[in-house]
Amino acid sequence: MFTTILSSLLLISSINPLTSPSCFPPIGKPISKLPETISIGSQESIETLYSTISKQARFPVNRLRITKGSDGSLLKNDAGITVSSTGVRNQSVIYVKDLGPQIGWRTVFIIEYLGPLLIHPLVLYVLRPYLYGGSKPLPPPSDLQALTCALLTLHFIKRELETIFVHRFSVSTMPFTYVFRNSAHYWLLGGVNLAYWVFSPSSPTATSNPNPALLYPGLALFVVGQLSNLSVHITLRNLRKPGSTERVIPTGFGFDWVTCPNYLFEVMAWVGVYLVSGLNWSVLLFLAVGAGTMMKWASQKEQRYRREFGDKYKRKRFVMFPGLW
Ligand SMILES: NC(=O)c1ccc[n+]([C@@H]2O[C@H](COP(=O)([O-])OP(=O)(O)OC[C@H]3O[C@@H](n4cnc5c(N)ncnc54)[C@H](OP(=O)(O)O)[C@@H]3O)[C@@H](O)[C@H]2O)c1
Protein backbone atom coordinates (compact mmCIF):
# COMPACT_ATOMS: atom_id res chain seq x y z
CA MET A 1 0.00 0.00 0.00
CA PHE A 2 1.75 3.15 -1.16
CA THR A 3 0.98 6.80 -0.89
CA THR A 4 2.08 9.03 -3.74
CA ILE A 5 2.94 12.51 -2.69
CA LEU A 6 3.33 15.45 -5.01
CA SER A 7 6.13 17.24 -3.34
CA SER A 8 7.37 20.10 -5.41
CA LEU A 9 4.56 22.59 -5.17
CA LEU A 10 6.57 25.37 -3.69
CA LEU A 11 5.86 27.43 -6.79
CA ILE A 12 2.12 27.45 -6.15
CA SER A 13 2.47 29.19 -2.85
CA SER A 14 5.07 31.65 -3.94
CA ILE A 15 3.26 32.66 -7.12
CA ASN A 16 -0.04 33.47 -5.50
CA PRO A 17 0.25 33.23 -1.75
CA LEU A 18 -2.54 35.56 -0.69
CA THR A 19 -5.51 34.93 -2.94
CA SER A 20 -6.65 31.48 -1.89
CA PRO A 21 -7.46 30.46 1.69
CA SER A 22 -5.57 27.21 1.25
CA CYS A 23 -2.63 29.02 -0.29
CA PHE A 24 -0.18 30.37 2.24
CA PRO A 25 3.49 31.13 1.93
CA PRO A 26 5.30 28.24 3.66
CA ILE A 27 8.43 29.33 5.56
CA GLY A 28 11.70 28.76 3.73
CA LYS A 29 13.23 28.93 0.28
CA PRO A 30 12.58 26.72 -2.75
CA ILE A 31 14.82 23.70 -3.40
CA SER A 32 15.98 23.35 -6.99
CA LYS A 33 16.31 19.57 -7.35
CA LEU A 34 13.13 18.59 -5.57
CA PRO A 35 11.45 15.47 -7.06
CA GLU A 36 8.01 16.06 -8.59
CA THR A 37 6.51 13.10 -6.79
CA ILE A 38 7.64 10.54 -4.30
CA SER A 39 6.22 7.19 -3.24
CA ILE A 40 6.20 6.11 0.36
CA GLY A 41 4.35 3.49 2.37
CA SER A 42 1.46 4.98 4.32
CA GLN A 43 2.72 3.29 7.50
CA GLU A 44 6.23 4.67 7.07
CA SER A 45 7.28 7.38 9.51
CA ILE A 46 7.56 11.09 8.83
CA GLU A 47 11.28 10.65 9.53
CA THR A 48 11.41 8.30 6.52
CA LEU A 49 9.53 10.85 4.45
CA TYR A 50 12.19 13.44 5.29
CA SER A 51 15.10 11.11 4.59
CA THR A 52 13.56 9.96 1.28
CA ILE A 53 13.14 13.53 0.07
CA SER A 54 16.60 14.44 1.36
CA LYS A 55 18.18 11.59 -0.62
CA GLN A 56 16.24 12.29 -3.82
CA ALA A 57 16.85 16.05 -3.70
CA ARG A 58 20.46 15.53 -2.54
CA PHE A 59 19.80 18.09 0.14
CA PRO A 60 20.72 18.02 3.90
CA VAL A 61 17.79 16.59 5.85
CA ASN A 62 18.15 19.08 8.69
CA ARG A 63 17.49 21.98 6.30
CA LEU A 64 14.15 20.57 5.09
CA ARG A 65 10.77 21.83 6.24
CA ILE A 66 7.73 19.88 5.09
CA THR A 67 4.15 21.12 5.46
CA LYS A 68 0.82 19.72 4.38
CA GLY A 69 -0.68 21.28 1.27
CA SER A 70 -4.22 21.01 2.66
CA ASP A 71 -3.82 23.18 5.77
CA GLY A 72 -0.17 24.26 5.92
CA SER A 73 0.47 22.37 9.17
CA LEU A 74 4.05 21.25 9.81
CA LEU A 75 4.94 17.59 9.32
CA LYS A 76 7.45 17.24 12.15
CA ASN A 77 10.46 15.05 11.43
CA ASP A 78 9.52 12.31 13.87
CA ALA A 79 10.18 8.58 13.78
CA GLY A 80 7.12 7.94 15.95
CA ILE A 81 4.51 9.47 13.61
CA THR A 82 3.27 7.57 10.55
CA VAL A 83 2.49 9.27 7.25
CA SER A 84 -1.13 8.10 7.33
CA SER A 85 -1.73 9.39 10.87
CA THR A 86 -1.00 12.94 9.71
CA GLY A 87 -3.86 12.82 7.21
CA VAL A 88 -1.54 12.70 4.19
CA ARG A 89 -3.13 10.38 1.62
CA ASN A 90 -2.55 9.10 -1.90
CA GLN A 91 -2.07 12.10 -4.25
CA SER A 92 -1.74 14.49 -1.33
CA VAL A 93 0.27 17.63 -1.82
CA ILE A 94 3.05 18.63 0.51
CA TYR A 95 5.31 21.67 0.47
CA VAL A 96 9.04 21.16 0.87
CA LYS A 97 11.20 24.14 1.66
CA ASP A 98 14.81 24.95 2.54
CA LEU A 99 15.10 26.34 6.08
CA GLY A 100 18.55 27.75 5.36
CA PRO A 101 21.75 27.35 7.41
CA GLN A 102 21.40 25.39 10.62
CA ILE A 103 22.98 25.67 14.05
CA GLY A 104 23.52 22.89 16.57
CA TRP A 105 20.73 22.55 19.13
CA ARG A 106 23.31 22.23 21.91
CA THR A 107 25.09 25.38 20.71
CA VAL A 108 21.81 27.31 20.86
CA PHE A 109 21.27 26.27 24.48
CA ILE A 110 24.83 27.26 25.37
CA ILE A 111 24.31 30.70 23.79
CA GLU A 112 20.91 31.14 25.47
CA TYR A 113 22.24 30.56 28.98
CA LEU A 114 25.47 32.49 28.43
CA GLY A 115 23.50 35.76 28.39
CA PRO A 116 22.15 35.73 31.95
CA LEU A 117 25.28 33.96 33.17
CA LEU A 118 27.38 37.00 32.16
CA ILE A 119 24.79 39.77 32.59
CA HIS A 120 24.06 39.27 36.31
CA PRO A 121 27.61 39.56 37.69
CA LEU A 122 28.37 42.24 35.10
CA VAL A 123 25.46 44.44 36.22
CA LEU A 124 26.06 43.88 39.94
CA TYR A 125 29.83 44.25 40.04
CA VAL A 126 30.75 46.37 36.99
CA LEU A 127 27.83 48.31 35.49
CA ARG A 128 25.98 49.29 38.65
CA PRO A 129 27.59 52.78 39.01
CA TYR A 130 26.78 53.58 35.37
CA LEU A 131 23.20 52.32 35.59
CA TYR A 132 22.10 53.77 38.92
CA GLY A 133 24.70 56.47 39.66
CA GLY A 134 23.14 59.90 40.08
CA SER A 135 23.61 62.85 42.35
CA LYS A 136 23.45 60.68 45.50
CA PRO A 137 26.37 58.33 46.31
CA LEU A 138 25.56 54.74 45.36
CA PRO A 139 25.51 52.30 48.31
CA PRO A 140 27.52 49.10 47.79
CA PRO A 141 25.58 45.96 46.76
CA SER A 142 23.77 44.40 49.73
CA ASP A 143 24.54 40.86 50.89
CA LEU A 144 21.11 39.84 49.63
CA GLN A 145 21.90 41.20 46.16
CA ALA A 146 25.20 39.29 46.17
CA LEU A 147 23.35 36.15 47.28
CA THR A 148 20.67 36.54 44.58
CA CYS A 149 23.39 37.04 41.97
CA ALA A 150 25.17 33.89 43.22
CA LEU A 151 21.97 31.83 42.97
CA LEU A 152 21.25 33.10 39.45
CA THR A 153 24.83 32.43 38.34
CA LEU A 154 24.82 28.95 39.85
CA HIS A 155 21.54 28.18 38.11
CA PHE A 156 22.84 29.12 34.68
CA ILE A 157 26.21 27.38 35.23
CA LYS A 158 24.22 24.25 36.04
CA ARG A 159 22.14 24.63 32.87
CA GLU A 160 25.33 25.06 30.78
CA LEU A 161 26.96 21.98 32.32
CA GLU A 162 23.81 19.93 31.85
CA THR A 163 23.59 21.02 28.23
CA ILE A 164 27.17 19.95 27.59
CA PHE A 165 27.43 16.82 29.75
CA VAL A 166 23.96 15.52 30.62
CA HIS A 167 21.30 15.99 27.94
CA ARG A 168 21.11 13.58 25.02
CA PHE A 169 19.11 15.53 22.45
CA SER A 170 17.23 13.83 19.62
CA VAL A 171 17.24 16.86 17.33
CA SER A 172 20.66 17.97 16.21
CA THR A 173 20.05 21.36 14.59
CA MET A 174 17.66 24.28 14.13
CA PRO A 175 17.66 27.24 11.69
CA PHE A 176 20.44 29.66 12.59
CA THR A 177 18.06 32.63 12.87
CA TYR A 178 16.13 30.89 15.69
CA VAL A 179 19.05 31.53 17.99
CA PHE A 180 17.98 35.18 18.32
CA ARG A 181 14.33 34.34 18.99
CA ASN A 182 15.20 31.65 21.54
CA SER A 183 17.81 33.76 23.29
CA ALA A 184 15.47 36.71 23.83
CA HIS A 185 13.71 34.97 26.72
CA TYR A 186 16.97 34.39 28.57
CA TRP A 187 19.06 37.43 27.57
CA LEU A 188 16.32 40.05 27.86
CA LEU A 189 13.79 38.73 30.38
CA GLY A 190 16.07 36.50 32.49
CA GLY A 191 19.13 38.68 32.01
CA VAL A 192 18.87 42.43 31.36
CA ASN A 193 15.40 43.12 32.83
CA LEU A 194 15.85 40.90 35.86
CA ALA A 195 19.35 42.18 36.66
CA TYR A 196 18.33 45.84 36.27
CA TRP A 197 15.53 45.61 38.84
CA VAL A 198 17.07 43.13 41.28
CA PHE A 199 20.41 44.94 41.57
CA SER A 200 18.96 48.44 41.76
CA PRO A 201 19.60 50.39 45.00
CA SER A 202 15.81 50.83 45.31
CA SER A 203 15.05 47.09 44.96
CA PRO A 204 13.75 45.06 47.94
CA THR A 205 17.01 43.11 47.63
CA ALA A 206 19.01 46.25 48.52
CA THR A 207 17.99 45.86 52.17
CA SER A 208 20.52 44.97 54.86
CA ASN A 209 17.75 43.20 56.84
CA PRO A 210 16.27 40.49 54.64
CA ASN A 211 12.97 39.01 55.76
CA PRO A 212 13.86 35.56 57.21
CA ALA A 213 10.35 34.29 56.38
CA LEU A 214 11.20 34.74 52.70
CA LEU A 215 14.95 34.12 52.73
CA TYR A 216 15.15 30.66 54.33
CA PRO A 217 12.16 29.01 52.62
CA GLY A 218 13.44 30.58 49.37
CA LEU A 219 16.90 29.06 49.83
CA ALA A 220 15.39 25.68 50.70
CA LEU A 221 13.15 25.70 47.61
CA PHE A 222 16.10 26.72 45.43
CA VAL A 223 18.37 23.93 46.67
CA VAL A 224 15.70 21.19 46.61
CA GLY A 225 14.43 22.38 43.21
CA GLN A 226 17.89 22.41 41.62
CA LEU A 227 18.99 19.03 42.97
CA SER A 228 15.68 17.40 42.02
CA ASN A 229 15.77 18.98 38.56
CA LEU A 230 19.31 17.60 38.08
CA SER A 231 18.19 14.17 39.24
CA VAL A 232 15.33 14.15 36.68
CA HIS A 233 17.70 15.28 33.92
CA ILE A 234 20.02 12.37 34.78
CA THR A 235 17.05 9.98 34.65
CA LEU A 236 16.12 11.35 31.20
CA ARG A 237 19.72 11.00 30.03
CA ASN A 238 19.83 7.35 31.06
CA LEU A 239 16.75 6.58 28.94
CA ARG A 240 18.98 6.75 25.86
CA LYS A 241 22.26 5.17 24.85
CA PRO A 242 24.85 7.65 23.51
CA GLY A 243 23.94 8.68 19.96
CA SER A 244 20.44 7.20 20.19
CA THR A 245 17.28 9.26 19.62
CA GLU A 246 14.99 6.55 20.96
CA ARG A 247 12.12 7.68 23.18
CA VAL A 248 11.30 5.68 26.30
CA ILE A 249 8.63 5.98 29.01
CA PRO A 250 10.45 7.58 31.96
CA THR A 251 10.01 6.22 35.48
CA GLY A 252 11.59 7.06 38.81
CA PHE A 253 11.80 10.07 41.08
CA GLY A 254 9.09 12.60 40.19
CA PHE A 255 7.62 10.69 37.25
CA ASP A 256 4.98 9.00 39.41
CA TRP A 257 3.56 12.40 40.33
CA VAL A 258 3.63 14.32 37.06
CA THR A 259 4.50 13.98 33.37
CA CYS A 260 7.36 16.50 33.50
CA PRO A 261 8.95 16.61 36.97
CA ASN A 262 11.95 18.50 35.57
CA TYR A 263 9.65 21.44 34.79
CA LEU A 264 8.00 21.16 38.23
CA PHE A 265 11.42 21.39 39.94
CA GLU A 266 12.58 24.19 37.63
CA VAL A 267 9.54 26.23 38.74
CA MET A 268 10.25 25.31 42.38
CA ALA A 269 13.82 26.62 42.11
CA TRP A 270 12.59 29.88 40.55
CA VAL A 271 9.95 30.35 43.25
CA GLY A 272 12.94 30.05 45.59
CA VAL A 273 14.76 32.85 43.75
CA TYR A 274 11.56 34.94 43.84
CA LEU A 275 11.33 34.60 47.64
CA VAL A 276 15.05 35.30 48.17
CA SER A 277 14.79 38.38 45.94
CA GLY A 278 12.21 39.84 48.33
CA LEU A 279 9.36 39.21 45.85
CA ASN A 280 10.90 41.22 43.03
CA TRP A 281 8.39 41.58 40.17
CA SER A 282 11.03 41.03 37.46
CA VAL A 283 11.78 37.55 38.86
CA LEU A 284 8.04 36.83 38.95
CA LEU A 285 7.68 37.91 35.32
CA PHE A 286 10.49 35.59 34.17
CA LEU A 287 9.05 32.80 36.31
CA ALA A 288 5.52 33.31 34.92
CA VAL A 289 6.63 33.34 31.27
CA GLY A 290 8.91 30.31 31.81
CA ALA A 291 6.22 28.38 33.72
CA GLY A 292 3.65 29.19 31.01
CA THR A 293 6.01 27.87 28.32
CA MET A 294 6.80 24.73 30.29
CA MET A 295 3.08 24.11 30.95
CA LYS A 296 2.42 24.23 27.22
CA TRP A 297 5.32 21.85 26.49
CA ALA A 298 4.34 19.52 29.35
CA SER A 299 0.81 19.23 28.02
CA GLN A 300 2.17 18.39 24.54
CA LYS A 301 4.51 15.78 26.07
CA GLU A 302 1.64 14.05 27.90
CA GLN A 303 -0.30 13.87 24.61
CA ARG A 304 2.77 12.56 22.83
CA TYR A 305 3.39 9.78 25.38
CA ARG A 306 -0.25 8.68 25.00
CA ARG A 307 -0.02 8.77 21.22
CA GLU A 308 3.34 7.01 20.95
CA PHE A 309 3.05 4.39 23.66
CA GLY A 310 -0.73 3.75 23.82
CA ASP A 311 -1.70 1.24 26.50
CA LYS A 312 1.89 0.81 27.64
CA TYR A 313 1.82 4.36 28.96
CA LYS A 314 0.17 4.86 32.34
CA ARG A 315 -1.73 8.14 31.90
CA LYS A 316 -0.74 10.83 34.33
CA ARG A 317 -3.43 12.60 36.32
CA PHE A 318 -1.21 15.64 36.64
CA VAL A 319 1.00 17.11 33.96
CA MET A 320 3.23 19.43 35.97
CA PHE A 321 1.82 20.41 39.38
CA PRO A 322 0.83 17.46 41.65
CA GLY A 323 -2.76 17.78 42.86
CA LEU A 324 -3.39 20.86 40.72
CA TRP A 325 -2.72 20.39 37.02
N1 LIG B 1 13.28 28.74 33.12
C1 LIG B 1 12.69 28.55 31.96
O1 LIG B 1 12.06 29.45 31.42
C2 LIG B 1 12.80 27.19 31.29
C3 LIG B 1 11.97 26.87 30.21
C4 LIG B 1 12.10 25.61 29.61
C5 LIG B 1 13.05 24.71 30.11
N2 LIG B 1 13.83 25.04 31.15
C6 LIG B 1 14.84 24.09 31.73
O2 LIG B 1 15.48 23.43 30.67
C7 LIG B 1 15.40 22.01 30.92
C8 LIG B 1 15.39 21.28 29.60
O3 LIG B 1 14.18 21.61 28.92
P1 LIG B 1 13.60 20.71 27.76
O4 LIG B 1 12.29 21.29 27.38
O5 LIG B 1 14.65 20.47 26.74
O6 LIG B 1 13.35 19.32 28.59
P2 LIG B 1 12.91 17.92 28.04
O7 LIG B 1 12.12 18.07 26.79
O8 LIG B 1 12.30 17.17 29.17
O9 LIG B 1 14.26 17.24 27.58
C9 LIG B 1 15.37 17.05 28.39
C10 LIG B 1 16.23 15.97 27.72
O10 LIG B 1 15.63 14.70 27.93
C11 LIG B 1 15.36 14.05 26.67
N3 LIG B 1 14.08 13.36 26.80
C12 LIG B 1 12.90 13.89 27.19
N4 LIG B 1 11.95 12.94 27.21
C13 LIG B 1 12.53 11.79 26.78
C14 LIG B 1 12.05 10.45 26.57
N5 LIG B 1 10.78 10.11 26.80
N6 LIG B 1 12.93 9.50 26.14
C15 LIG B 1 14.22 9.84 25.91
N7 LIG B 1 14.74 11.08 26.10
C16 LIG B 1 13.90 12.05 26.53
C17 LIG B 1 15.28 15.20 25.69
O11 LIG B 1 15.54 14.74 24.38
P3 LIG B 1 14.81 15.37 23.08
O12 LIG B 1 15.90 16.08 22.36
O13 LIG B 1 14.29 14.19 22.34
O14 LIG B 1 13.72 16.28 23.54
C18 LIG B 1 16.36 16.12 26.21
O15 LIG B 1 17.64 15.70 25.82
C19 LIG B 1 14.11 21.83 31.73
O16 LIG B 1 14.09 20.61 32.43
C20 LIG B 1 14.19 23.01 32.61
O17 LIG B 1 15.02 22.72 33.72
C21 LIG B 1 13.73 26.26 31.75
The ligand as a Gaussian input file, in Angstrom:
#p B3LYP/6-31G(d) Opt

LIG

0 1
 N       13.278000      28.741000      33.118000
 C       12.694000      28.547000      31.960000
 O       12.062000      29.451000      31.416000
 C       12.801000      27.193000      31.291000
 C       11.972000      26.871000      30.213000
 C       12.101000      25.611000      29.613000
 C       13.049000      24.709000      30.107000
 N       13.832000      25.037000      31.151000
 C       14.835000      24.092000      31.726000
 O       15.476000      23.432000      30.669000
 C       15.398000      22.013000      30.918000
 C       15.391000      21.276000      29.602000
 O       14.179000      21.612000      28.923000
 P       13.600000      20.710000      27.763000
 O       12.291000      21.289000      27.380000
 O       14.649000      20.469000      26.740000
 O       13.354000      19.318000      28.594000
 P       12.905000      17.919000      28.040000
 O       12.119000      18.075000      26.788000
 O       12.295000      17.166000      29.165000
 O       14.257000      17.236000      27.576000
 C       15.374000      17.051000      28.387000
 C       16.235000      15.970000      27.720000
 O       15.633000      14.696000      27.927000
 C       15.359000      14.054000      26.674000
 N       14.079000      13.365000      26.800000
 C       12.901000      13.893000      27.189000
 N       11.945000      12.935000      27.215000
 C       12.530000      11.794000      26.784000
 C       12.055000      10.449000      26.574000
 N       10.780000      10.114000      26.801000
 N       12.927000       9.504000      26.144000
 C       14.219000       9.837000      25.911000
 N       14.742000      11.081000      26.097000
 C       13.897000      12.050000      26.535000
 C       15.278000      15.199000      25.686000
 O       15.538000      14.744000      24.375000
 P       14.813000      15.373000      23.080000
 O       15.899000      16.084000      22.358000
 O       14.291000      14.186000      22.340000
 O       13.717000      16.284000      23.540000
 C       16.359000      16.124000      26.210000
 O       17.638000      15.699000      25.817000
 C       14.114000      21.830000      31.727000
 O       14.087000      20.613000      32.430000
 C       14.187000      23.007000      32.607000
 O       15.021000      22.725000      33.716000
 C       13.731000      26.258000      31.749000

